[in-house]
Amino acid sequence: MKIILQSILIFHCCVLYLVSAQLQVGFYSSTCPQAETTVRQAVQTQFNSDPSITAALLRMHFHDCFVRGCDASILIKSTKSKKSERDAGANKTVRGFELIDKIKKTLETVCPSTISCADIITLATRDAVALAGGPSYPIPTGRRDGLVSNADDVNLPGPSLTVPGALQFFTNKGLNLNDMVTLLGAHTVGVAHCNFFQDRLSPVPDKTMDPTLAAQLLKTCAKSTATAFLDQNTSFTVDNEYFRQIMLKKGILKIDQELTLDKSSAPIVSSLASNENAFRQNFANAMIKMASIDILVGSAGEIRKSCGVFNPPKVL
């Protein structure tokens, strides 16, 4: 039985490698040379007026990849008869859809039915990270768009998990502890709604949170609809400040602070907090790895003409 299980695991790993290998940096260089430039310019324009777009795209990318893989299934709009991922509870505050739609519309005019929505999300996120001061990394493309989007499939790691609890979600997607800690570094930008951490403030302040921060957040969260920056210092910059903050007990979400309390993740946090270059390299590597989760390539899936709806069935 042990030999059989090992053989299955080896086969599974080989299949994943072969699928990921079909992605290529510059995949559209011959079919649509202006593809990546078009995405970059659109993200730049949006970022100039709204730097929070970086956090929005990072969240969209994560929420897409962790459900059915990086297949743009999160973009599909619900119909009267079927609720899509986009309207699942965990995705209610995901935003950035208009930017992805705008990019797709532009690309369809110059390269019809060529660039997948899944690749647009991946490229746009990469560009937004770089614009926010983070690393600029070469991202392989060649993903295709999925044909399924069900709200019931959405099961994402919550903000109140322990490190072992959160890690299970990541290992299920082929990511390890270092990947998880590094990717949570995306909390260096963005905000959290107060209801996600209200239990850390009252009725008794969480002892693992800096008292001054807890008092400040109590005032901020007087209104239930209020939000707080996940990184209290460089809130719009992709850097390693998030890790420095949580080492000072300034983690907003429980999982943020748990990273410093768990013996398995604490050394990783310390390393990333003390070395900006290490964070940048690790973050780039982890983002590339995440972007390869359960991808569709070759003739699988489709290239949507509009990111919010599946293509009409082909008439035989």
Secondary structure, DSSP 8 states (H G I E B T S, - for coil): -HHHHHHHHHHHHHHHHHHHHT-BTTTTTTT-TTHHHHHHHHHHHHHHH-TTHHHHHHHHHHHHHTTT-SSSGGG----SS---GGGSGGGTT---HHHHHHHHHHHHHHSTTTS-HHHHHHHHHHHHHHHTT-------B---B-S---GGG-----TT--HHHHHHHHHTTT--HHHHHHHHGGGGS-EEEGGGTGGGTSSS--TTS-HHHHHHHHHHTTSTT-EEESSSSSTT--SSHHHHHHHTT--SSHHHHHHHHSTTTHHHHHHHHH-HHHHHHHHHHHHHHHTTTT---TTSSB--SSTTS-------
